[in-house]
Amino acid sequence: MNPDVRLVLYSRAGCHLCEVAAADLAELGEPFVEMDITSDPELEMEYGDRIPVIVLDGKEHGYWRVEKERLRRDLAG
C-alpha cells in the first residue's frame, strides 16, 4: 500500500453502502485505497459487521457512512 495515501476504505463486493462511501470519498478528491475484506479473515473478523469502514492515518474514522465535513476537517488538521 502506498504510504502517502492517508485514507483506506474497507469494503466488500456487492455492498451498496460501500459503493456510496467510495463515491463520497472520490468526491472529496483525497486519494484513497479500497480494500475488500473478504480476502482476509482478520479484516473480516474486525470489520465484517460495520463495513464500509473509513480509516484515516491508520485509525478508524467512521463506518457505514462518510461524514464528509468531519473528514474534510480531519484531513486538513
Gaussian input, Z-matrix of N, CA and C with variables (Angstrom, degrees):
# hf/3-21g

backbone

0 1
 N
 C     1     B1
 C     2     B2     1     A1
 N     3     B3     2     A2     1     D1
 C     4     B4     3     A3     2     D2
 C     5     B5     4     A4     3     D3
 N     6     B6     5     A5     4     D4
 C     7     B7     6     A6     5     D5
 C     8     B8     7     A7     6     D6
 N     9     B9     8     A8     7     D7
 C    10    B10     9     A9     8     D8
 C    11    B11    10    A10     9     D9
 N    12    B12    11    A11    10    D10
 C    13    B13    12    A12    11    D11
 C    14    B14    13    A13    12    D12
 N    15    B15    14    A14    13    D13
 C    16    B16    15    A15    14    D14
 C    17    B17    16    A16    15    D15
 N    18    B18    17    A17    16    D16
 C    19    B19    18    A18    17    D17
 C    20    B20    19    A19    18    D18
 N    21    B21    20    A20    19    D19
 C    22    B22    21    A21    20    D20
 C    23    B23    22    A22    21    D21
 N    24    B24    23    A23    22    D22
 C    25    B25    24    A24    23    D23
 C    26    B26    25    A25    24    D24
 N    27    B27    26    A26    25    D25
 C    28    B28    27    A27    26    D26
 C    29    B29    28    A28    27    D27
 N    30    B30    29    A29    28    D28
 C    31    B31    30    A30    29    D29
 C    32    B32    31    A31    30    D30
 N    33    B33    32    A32    31    D31
 C    34    B34    33    A33    32    D32
 C    35    B35    34    A34    33    D33
 N    36    B36    35    A35    34    D34
 C    37    B37    36    A36    35    D35
 C    38    B38    37    A37    36    D36
 N    39    B39    38    A38    37    D37
 C    40    B40    39    A39    38    D38
 C    41    B41    40    A40    39    D39
 N    42    B42    41    A41    40    D40
 C    43    B43    42    A42    41    D41
 C    44    B44    43    A43    42    D42
 N    45    B45    44    A44    43    D43
 C    46    B46    45    A45    44    D44
 C    47    B47    46    A46    45    D45
 N    48    B48    47    A47    46    D46
 C    49    B49    48    A48    47    D47
 C    50    B50    49    A49    48    D48
 N    51    B51    50    A50    49    D49
 C    52    B52    51    A51    50    D50
 C    53    B53    52    A52    51    D51
 N    54    B54    53    A53    52    D52
 C    55    B55    54    A54    53    D53
 C    56    B56    55    A55    54    D54
 N    57    B57    56    A56    55    D55
 C    58    B58    57    A57    56    D56
 C    59    B59    58    A58    57    D57
 N    60    B60    59    A59    58    D58
 C    61    B61    60    A60    59    D59
 C    62    B62    61    A61    60    D60
 N    63    B63    62    A62    61    D61
 C    64    B64    63    A63    62    D62
 C    65    B65    64    A64    63    D63
 N    66    B66    65    A65    64    D64
 C    67    B67    66    A66    65    D65
 C    68    B68    67    A67    66    D66
 N    69    B69    68    A68    67    D67
 C    70    B70    69    A69    68    D68
 C    71    B71    70    A70    69    D69
 N    72    B72    71    A71    70    D70
 C    73    B73    72    A72    71    D71
 C    74    B74    73    A73    72    D72
 N    75    B75    74    A74    73    D73
 C    76    B76    75    A75    74    D74
 C    77    B77    76    A76    75    D75
 N    78    B78    77    A77    76    D76
 C    79    B79    78    A78    77    D77
 C    80    B80    79    A79    78    D78
 N    81    B81    80    A80    79    D79
 C    82    B82    81    A81    80    D80
 C    83    B83    82    A82    81    D81
 N    84    B84    83    A83    82    D82
 C    85    B85    84    A84    83    D83
 C    86    B86    85    A85    84    D84
 N    87    B87    86    A86    85    D85
 C    88    B88    87    A87    86    D86
 C    89    B89    88    A88    87    D87
 N    90    B90    89    A89    88    D88
 C    91    B91    90    A90    89    D89
 C    92    B92    91    A91    90    D90
 N    93    B93    92    A92    91    D91
 C    94    B94    93    A93    92    D92
 C    95    B95    94    A94    93    D93
 N    96    B96    95    A95    94    D94
 C    97    B97    96    A96    95    D95
 C    98    B98    97    A97    96    D96
 N    99    B99    98    A98    97    D97
 C   100   B100    99    A99    98    D98
 C   101   B101   100   A100    99    D99
 N   102   B102   101   A101   100   D100
 C   103   B103   102   A102   101   D101
 C   104   B104   103   A103   102   D102
 N   105   B105   104   A104   103   D103
 C   106   B106   105   A105   104   D104
 C   107   B107   106   A106   105   D105
 N   108   B108   107   A107   106   D106
 C   109   B109   108   A108   107   D107
 C   110   B110   109   A109   108   D108
 N   111   B111   110   A110   109   D109
 C   112   B112   111   A111   110   D110
 C   113   B113   112   A112   111   D111
 N   114   B114   113   A113   112   D112
 C   115   B115   114   A114   113   D113
 C   116   B116   115   A115   114   D114
 N   117   B117   116   A116   115   D115
 C   118   B118   117   A117   116   D116
 C   119   B119   118   A118   117   D117
 N   120   B120   119   A119   118   D118
 C   121   B121   120   A120   119   D119
 C   122   B122   121   A121   120   D120
 N   123   B123   122   A122   121   D121
 C   124   B124   123   A123   122   D122
 C   125   B125   124   A124   123   D123
 N   126   B126   125   A125   124   D124
 C   127   B127   126   A126   125   D125
 C   128   B128   127   A127   126   D126
 N   129   B129   128   A128   127   D127
 C   130   B130   129   A129   128   D128
 C   131   B131   130   A130   129   D129
 N   132   B132   131   A131   130   D130
 C   133   B133   132   A132   131   D131
 C   134   B134   133   A133   132   D132
 N   135   B135   134   A134   133   D133
 C   136   B136   135   A135   134   D134
 C   137   B137   136   A136   135   D135
 N   138   B138   137   A137   136   D136
 C   139   B139   138   A138   137   D137
 C   140   B140   139   A139   138   D138
 N   141   B141   140   A140   139   D139
 C   142   B142   141   A141   140   D140
 C   143   B143   142   A142   141   D141
 N   144   B144   143   A143   142   D142
 C   145   B145   144   A144   143   D143
 C   146   B146   145   A145   144   D144
 N   147   B147   146   A146   145   D145
 C   148   B148   147   A147   146   D146
 C   149   B149   148   A148   147   D147
 N   150   B150   149   A149   148   D148
 C   151   B151   150   A150   149   D149
 C   152   B152   151   A151   150   D150
 N   153   B153   152   A152   151   D151
 C   154   B154   153   A153   152   D152
 C   155   B155   154   A154   153   D153
 N   156   B156   155   A155   154   D154
 C   157   B157   156   A156   155   D155
 C   158   B158   157   A157   156   D156
 N   159   B159   158   A158   157   D157
 C   160   B160   159   A159   158   D158
 C   161   B161   160   A160   159   D159
 N   162   B162   161   A161   160   D160
 C   163   B163   162   A162   161   D161
 C   164   B164   163   A163   162   D162
 N   165   B165   164   A164   163   D163
 C   166   B166   165   A165   164   D164
 C   167   B167   166   A166   165   D165
 N   168   B168   167   A167   166   D166
 C   169   B169   168   A168   167   D167
 C   170   B170   169   A169   168   D168
 N   171   B171   170   A170   169   D169
 C   172   B172   171   A171   170   D170
 C   173   B173   172   A172   171   D171
 N   174   B174   173   A173   172   D172
 C   175   B175   174   A174   173   D173
 C   176   B176   175   A175   174   D174
 N   177   B177   176   A176   175   D175
 C   178   B178   177   A177   176   D176
 C   179   B179   178   A178   177   D177
 N   180   B180   179   A179   178   D178
 C   181   B181   180   A180   179   D179
 C   182   B182   181   A181   180   D180
 N   183   B183   182   A182   181   D181
 C   184   B184   183   A183   182   D182
 C   185   B185   184   A184   183   D183
 N   186   B186   185   A185   184   D184
 C   187   B187   186   A186   185   D185
 C   188   B188   187   A187   186   D186
 N   189   B189   188   A188   187   D187
 C   190   B190   189   A189   188   D188
 C   191   B191   190   A190   189   D189
 N   192   B192   191   A191   190   D190
 C   193   B193   192   A192   191   D191
 C   194   B194   193   A193   192   D192
 N   195   B195   194   A194   193   D193
 C   196   B196   195   A195   194   D194
 C   197   B197   196   A196   195   D195
 N   198   B198   197   A197   196   D196
 C   199   B199   198   A198   197   D197
 C   200   B200   199   A199   198   D198
 N   201   B201   200   A200   199   D199
 C   202   B202   201   A201   200   D200
 C   203   B203   202   A202   201   D201
 N   204   B204   203   A203   202   D202
 C   205   B205   204   A204   203   D203
 C   206   B206   205   A205   204   D204
 N   207   B207   206   A206   205   D205
 C   208   B208   207   A207   206   D206
 C   209   B209   208   A208   207   D207
 N   210   B210   209   A209   208   D208
 C   211   B211   210   A210   209   D209
 C   212   B212   211   A211   210   D210
 N   213   B213   212   A212   211   D211
 C   214   B214   213   A213   212   D212
 C   215   B215   214   A214   213   D213
 N   216   B216   215   A215   214   D214
 C   217   B217   216   A216   215   D215
 C   218   B218   217   A217   216   D216
 N   219   B219   218   A218   217   D217
 C   220   B220   219   A219   218   D218
 C   221   B221   220   A220   219   D219
 N   222   B222   221   A221   220   D220
 C   223   B223   222   A222   221   D221
 C   224   B224   223   A223   222   D222
 N   225   B225   224   A224   223   D223
 C   226   B226   225   A225   224   D224
 C   227   B227   226   A226   225   D225
 N   228   B228   227   A227   226   D226
 C   229   B229   228   A228   227   D227
 C   230   B230   229   A229   228   D228

   B1=1.4503
   B2=1.5222
   B3=1.2985
   B4=1.4559
   B5=1.5287
   B6=1.3346
   B7=1.4679
   B8=1.5315
   B9=1.3313
   B10=1.4610
   B11=1.5236
   B12=1.3164
   B13=1.4609
   B14=1.5242
   B15=1.3173
   B16=1.4605
   B17=1.5205
   B18=1.3318
   B19=1.4592
   B20=1.5214
   B21=1.3230
   B22=1.4601
   B23=1.5236
   B24=1.3080
   B25=1.4601
   B26=1.5230
   B27=1.3299
   B28=1.4579
   B29=1.5152
   B30=1.3361
   B31=1.4562
   B32=1.5186
   B33=1.3321
   B34=1.4752
   B35=1.5206
   B36=1.2980
   B37=1.4667
   B38=1.5227
   B39=1.3347
   B40=1.4517
   B41=1.5149
   B42=1.3182
   B43=1.4646
   B44=1.5312
   B45=1.3292
   B46=1.4614
   B47=1.5289
   B48=1.3208
   B49=1.4630
   B50=1.5275
   B51=1.3289
   B52=1.4707
   B53=1.5271
   B54=1.3138
   B55=1.4667
   B56=1.5242
   B57=1.3315
   B58=1.4638
   B59=1.5279
   B60=1.3325
   B61=1.4678
   B62=1.5229
   B63=1.3210
   B64=1.4663
   B65=1.5261
   B66=1.3164
   B67=1.4670
   B68=1.5247
   B69=1.3250
   B70=1.4630
   B71=1.5265
   B72=1.3167
   B73=1.4655
   B74=1.5240
   B75=1.3215
   B76=1.4660
   B77=1.5228
   B78=1.3157
   B79=1.4630
   B80=1.5358
   B81=1.3277
   B82=1.4662
   B83=1.5263
   B84=1.3412
   B85=1.4557
   B86=1.5138
   B87=1.3216
   B88=1.4654
   B89=1.5326
   B90=1.3403
   B91=1.4671
   B92=1.5328
   B93=1.3250
   B94=1.4599
   B95=1.5210
   B96=1.3144
   B97=1.4553
   B98=1.5196
   B99=1.3228
   B100=1.4647
   B101=1.5229
   B102=1.3231
   B103=1.4667
   B104=1.5201
   B105=1.3311
   B106=1.4642
   B107=1.5260
   B108=1.3309
   B109=1.4590
   B110=1.5233
   B111=1.3231
   B112=1.4648
   B113=1.5195
   B114=1.3207
   B115=1.4646
   B116=1.5278
   B117=1.3333
   B118=1.4581
   B119=1.5303
   B120=1.3368
   B121=1.4635
   B122=1.5376
   B123=1.3187
   B124=1.4689
   B125=1.5333
   B126=1.3439
   B127=1.4614
   B128=1.5217
   B129=1.3199
   B130=1.4647
   B131=1.5306
   B132=1.3173
   B133=1.4625
   B134=1.5363
   B135=1.3156
   B136=1.4641
   B137=1.5274
   B138=1.3343
   B139=1.4566
   B140=1.5217
   B141=1.3101
   B142=1.4569
   B143=1.5133
   B144=1.3383
   B145=1.4621
   B146=1.5179
   B147=1.3440
   B148=1.4652
   B149=1.5141
   B150=1.3134
   B151=1.4636
   B152=1.5160
   B153=1.2889
   B154=1.4540
   B155=1.5350
   B156=1.3304
   B157=1.4584
   B158=1.5271
   B159=1.3247
   B160=1.4613
   B161=1.5233
   B162=1.3298
   B163=1.4633
   B164=1.5258
   B165=1.3131
   B166=1.4645
   B167=1.5173
   B168=1.3165
   B169=1.4662
   B170=1.5222
   B171=1.3400
   B172=1.4585
   B173=1.5158
   B174=1.3382
   B175=1.4661
   B176=1.5207
   B177=1.3271
   B178=1.4579
   B179=1.5250
   B180=1.3215
   B181=1.4581
   B182=1.5259
   B183=1.3121
   B184=1.4522
   B185=1.5154
   B186=1.3268
   B187=1.4660
   B188=1.5146
   B189=1.3042
   B190=1.4669
   B191=1.5242
   B192=1.3114
   B193=1.4623
   B194=1.5242
   B195=1.3256
   B196=1.4610
   B197=1.5255
   B198=1.3143
   B199=1.4616
   B200=1.5272
   B201=1.3307
   B202=1.4661
   B203=1.5223
   B204=1.3132
   B205=1.4678
   B206=1.5253
   B207=1.3209
   B208=1.4606
   B209=1.5127
   B210=1.3349
   B211=1.4620
   B212=1.5318
   B213=1.3181
   B214=1.4789
   B215=1.5241
   B216=1.3124
   B217=1.4692
   B218=1.5315
   B219=1.3104
   B220=1.4624
   B221=1.5269
   B222=1.3201
   B223=1.4635
   B224=1.5288
   B225=1.3210
   B226=1.4558
   B227=1.5253
   B228=1.3294
   B229=1.4668
   B230=1.4465
   A1=109.01
   A2=116.26
   A3=122.40
   A4=110.18
   A5=118.85
   A6=120.36
   A7=113.51
   A8=118.06
   A9=121.26
   A10=112.65
   A11=117.31
   A12=121.37
   A13=108.19
   A14=115.50
   A15=121.63
   A16=113.50
   A17=117.33
   A18=121.57
   A19=111.97
   A20=114.93
   A21=121.70
   A22=107.41
   A23=115.48
   A24=121.65
   A25=107.12
   A26=116.68
   A27=121.25
   A28=107.33
   A29=115.92
   A30=121.17
   A31=109.87
   A32=114.67
   A33=120.80
   A34=108.00
   A35=115.37
   A36=121.24
   A37=110.17
   A38=115.54
   A39=121.17
   A40=114.03
   A41=117.70
   A42=122.54
   A43=108.68
   A44=116.59
   A45=120.51
   A46=111.79
   A47=118.10
   A48=120.21
   A49=111.38
   A50=116.69
   A51=120.70
   A52=110.28
   A53=116.49
   A54=120.60
   A55=110.86
   A56=116.74
   A57=121.03
   A58=109.76
   A59=117.10
   A60=120.92
   A61=110.69
   A62=118.12
   A63=121.34
   A64=110.38
   A65=116.97
   A66=120.18
   A67=110.64
   A68=117.33
   A69=121.06
   A70=111.15
   A71=117.04
   A72=120.00
   A73=110.66
   A74=117.08
   A75=120.43
   A76=110.32
   A77=116.78
   A78=122.18
   A79=111.70
   A80=116.49
   A81=120.24
   A82=112.42
   A83=116.53
   A84=120.66
   A85=114.85
   A86=117.95
   A87=121.95
   A88=107.78
   A89=118.21
   A90=118.98
   A91=110.88
   A92=115.57
   A93=119.70
   A94=109.51
   A95=114.42
   A96=122.02
   A97=106.90
   A98=116.20
   A99=120.38
   A100=108.46
   A101=115.86
   A102=121.23
   A103=109.54
   A104=115.19
   A105=121.69
   A106=107.76
   A107=116.69
   A108=120.36
   A109=113.31
   A110=118.02
   A111=120.17
   A112=113.01
   A113=117.62
   A114=119.62
   A115=112.32
   A116=117.86
   A117=121.44
   A118=109.44
   A119=117.57
   A120=120.46
   A121=113.58
   A122=118.00
   A123=120.47
   A124=110.83
   A125=116.29
   A126=119.58
   A127=110.82
   A128=116.43
   A129=121.24
   A130=109.70
   A131=116.93
   A132=120.78
   A133=110.72
   A134=116.58
   A135=121.53
   A136=112.44
   A137=117.63
   A138=121.36
   A139=115.14
   A140=118.75
   A141=122.82
   A142=116.11
   A143=117.91
   A144=120.78
   A145=113.42
   A146=116.72
   A147=118.83
   A148=114.31
   A149=119.32
   A150=118.96
   A151=110.97
   A152=117.62
   A153=126.45
   A154=111.61
   A155=114.46
   A156=121.27
   A157=107.85
   A158=115.88
   A159=121.61
   A160=107.57
   A161=116.11
   A162=122.29
   A163=107.43
   A164=115.52
   A165=122.22
   A166=108.32
   A167=115.97
   A168=122.03
   A169=112.52
   A170=115.53
   A171=121.17
   A172=115.57
   A173=117.49
   A174=120.52
   A175=109.55
   A176=115.42
   A177=119.73
   A178=109.90
   A179=115.04
   A180=120.99
   A181=111.35
   A182=116.57
   A183=120.26
   A184=111.21
   A185=114.75
   A186=119.86
   A187=109.87
   A188=114.46
   A189=126.93
   A190=113.07
   A191=119.37
   A192=122.33
   A193=109.99
   A194=116.25
   A195=121.33
   A196=107.36
   A197=116.26
   A198=121.34
   A199=106.33
   A200=115.64
   A201=121.47
   A202=113.51
   A203=117.98
   A204=119.61
   A205=111.50
   A206=116.49
   A207=120.71
   A208=111.50
   A209=116.18
   A210=120.60
   A211=110.58
   A212=117.65
   A213=119.87
   A214=110.98
   A215=115.66
   A216=120.82
   A217=111.25
   A218=116.44
   A219=120.41
   A220=111.97
   A221=117.37
   A222=120.24
   A223=111.37
   A224=116.44
   A225=121.39
   A226=112.44
   A227=115.37
   A228=120.09
   A229=112.42
   D1=143.22
   D2=-179.17
   D3=-70.04
   D4=120.07
   D5=-177.94
   D6=-67.42
   D7=-15.83
   D8=178.52
   D9=-80.81
   D10=-12.08
   D11=179.67
   D12=-86.90
   D13=120.45
   D14=-174.54
   D15=-89.22
   D16=-20.20
   D17=-174.81
   D18=-111.73
   D19=136.23
   D20=173.05
   D21=-126.94
   D22=135.01
   D23=175.58
   D24=-113.00
   D25=113.80
   D26=174.85
   D27=-88.54
   D28=129.24
   D29=-173.19
   D30=-149.17
   D31=-175.52
   D32=171.41
   D33=-148.89
   D34=153.38
   D35=-179.57
   D36=-61.61
   D37=142.57
   D38=177.06
   D39=81.06
   D40=7.62
   D41=-178.64
   D42=-95.50
   D43=111.42
   D44=-178.36
   D45=-62.71
   D46=-43.02
   D47=178.88
   D48=-62.46
   D49=-32.17
   D50=177.37
   D51=-65.87
   D52=-41.01
   D53=177.81
   D54=-63.20
   D55=-41.97
   D56=178.55
   D57=-64.60
   D58=-44.32
   D59=-179.97
   D60=-62.15
   D61=-42.23
   D62=179.00
   D63=-62.60
   D64=-40.91
   D65=178.28
   D66=-65.91
   D67=-40.63
   D68=177.91
   D69=-62.96
   D70=-43.04
   D71=178.85
   D72=-65.68
   D73=-41.35
   D74=178.42
   D75=-61.15
   D76=-38.34
   D77=179.42
   D78=-62.23
   D79=-31.95
   D80=179.55
   D81=-69.83
   D82=-22.92
   D83=177.09
   D84=83.37
   D85=0.98
   D86=177.67
   D87=-88.37
   D88=132.06
   D89=178.78
   D90=-59.60
   D91=143.36
   D92=175.92
   D93=-145.85
   D94=159.82
   D95=177.08
   D96=-113.16
   D97=132.00
   D98=176.12
   D99=-103.30
   D100=127.66
   D101=-179.08
   D102=-121.26
   D103=126.43
   D104=177.27
   D105=-81.11
   D106=119.20
   D107=-175.33
   D108=-74.37
   D109=-15.52
   D110=-174.49
   D111=-68.47
   D112=-16.42
   D113=179.67
   D114=-90.10
   D115=0.45
   D116=-176.87
   D117=-136.77
   D118=109.43
   D119=-177.44
   D120=-57.74
   D121=-35.04
   D122=179.16
   D123=-66.22
   D124=-44.12
   D125=178.03
   D126=-65.62
   D127=-39.23
   D128=178.54
   D129=-60.76
   D130=-42.67
   D131=179.73
   D132=-67.11
   D133=-41.54
   D134=-176.93
   D135=-71.13
   D136=-45.45
   D137=-169.72
   D138=-114.22
   D139=-4.61
   D140=-170.55
   D141=-50.95
   D142=-39.60
   D143=-177.38
   D144=-85.22
   D145=-8.99
   D146=-171.73
   D147=-120.03
   D148=6.02
   D149=-175.64
   D150=-66.09
   D151=150.97
   D152=-3.84
   D153=-73.02
   D154=147.86
   D155=177.24
   D156=-118.35
   D157=131.92
   D158=179.60
   D159=-105.21
   D160=127.24
   D161=179.73
   D162=-117.79
   D163=129.19
   D164=178.62
   D165=-119.01
   D166=123.94
   D167=179.37
   D168=51.48
   D169=40.23
   D170=175.39
   D171=82.29
   D172=1.25
   D173=-179.89
   D174=-121.84
   D175=141.00
   D176=179.99
   D177=-61.76
   D178=126.41
   D179=-178.78
   D180=-101.36
   D181=-30.68
   D182=179.92
   D183=176.47
   D184=174.69
   D185=178.23
   D186=-148.80
   D187=162.05
   D188=-177.62
   D189=70.74
   D190=-46.51
   D191=-179.72
   D192=-136.82
   D193=149.36
   D194=174.92
   D195=-86.43
   D196=120.70
   D197=174.41
   D198=-87.10
   D199=89.37
   D200=-168.95
   D201=-57.55
   D202=-48.45
   D203=-176.89
   D204=-64.58
   D205=-43.97
   D206=177.38
   D207=-62.17
   D208=-41.79
   D209=179.79
   D210=-66.63
   D211=-42.94
   D212=176.13
   D213=-57.07
   D214=-46.23
   D215=179.65
   D216=-60.64
   D217=-45.04
   D218=-178.13
   D219=-70.56
   D220=-32.43
   D221=175.42
   D222=-66.66
   D223=-36.09
   D224=-178.89
   D225=-76.77
   D226=-27.35
   D227=-174.99
   D228=-83.58

